[in-house]
Amino acid sequence: MPPTWVTMAEAGLRLRSRARGINRFDDPWKYFGPGGLEEAEAVCADANRDLASFVRPAEHPPAGLVTAEPVVHTPEFAIAEWRFDSPKPSGHPVNDRVQLRLLRDPRCRPDGRVVLFHHAVYQDSWRLWSWFLRDLIRCVPVAVLASPHHFARRTPESRWAGEWTVNPNPARIYEAIRQWCWDHQAAVRVLREHAGLEVVADVGFSLGAFQSVLLAAAGRLDGPIVSIASTNRYAFGLEHGVLGRGVIEGMRRVGIDLPRLRRMTEALQLERWAERIDGSRVMFVRGRHDPVDPPPSLDRLERSLAPARSLHIDAGHGTLLAARSTIVPAAITFLVERGTIPPEAATGHHHPRTRPHGRRIALPFGRRPRT
């Protein structure tokens, strides 16, 4: 059983989502194109043939019309921002203008490195992610890529962040992940050409972690990966997790029952693609009581991924954010060990050690991992 605080905190997050109207679909047909359900099934069938090929971007996709915002200085960070045209446009003009934000600690000696962060679905709070990543930013610049349909990319009719990513049309999540992968490649180019920085590692949270691992499986991400609260099996998570009830109800109203959902999203099982990755470059962080993609889904993903480092924390899904003081220092240690972050940049931070591949660590919440 999860600790009482986890149960209460996760329940509070769900109530907050309901209060914001997340996953209430008054008109589920609005997420479909003129071809309706038949068109959606054709997109899903194309993706299901080989998801890695479906999402794989060109090595050097164009990032058209790059514009820079004035640098903003806060008490902690210097913030630079670029906007550029998505190399895999969705047809929504606002969504197809990508937002990329770079956070630097002025005290860090510049050495040309940057870590790219991919955020969770339903989240577009810059303050939340800068808070969560604060200790990492003190070691190395971190760029946050606004995923499709989030932050400034939300269309005017969107009621919540990510509405056009997860909704009653299963084809939309395929298309969003594919655009995300292409935007990632373009962001790497923007950071190189406009900031003089090379992406040396990727960190992802929830669907952002899913996307990072999938992009690596598609052969377009070569550096270390820190996967936090990753999801694994889309249909399973909708059917058995805490966030899928409204999505499934919307699907039923357009004629997608559970067998049809499983068939349309068959390829969205990350465990099938994770085994393509060298697990020695992956750190895997999960909550023991994750209600979004519940057991045994994440056990299967972890076995397939075979990560070099695993952290299991007494938390749920969103409540992993509260374990920042455990997760981020451990991630810094992992990246230092792989040469991503120079040791001198991490001086002054305590980095708990984790055990090598095959040996998990059970973490009591709020405490340092035992070695």
PyMOL commands that set and color helices and strands:
alter all, ss='L'
color gray80, all
select helices_A, chain A and resi 4-19+28-31+36-49+51-55+126-132+134-137+151-153+170-195+207-217+234-240+245-253+258-264+271-274+279-281+297-305+318-337+343-346
alter helices_A, ss='H'
color red, helices_A
select strands_A, chain A and resi 67-73+78-85+97-104+113-118+142-145+198-205+225-228+282-287+309-313+361-363
alter strands_A, ss='S'
color yellow, strands_A
deselect
rebuild
show_as cartoon
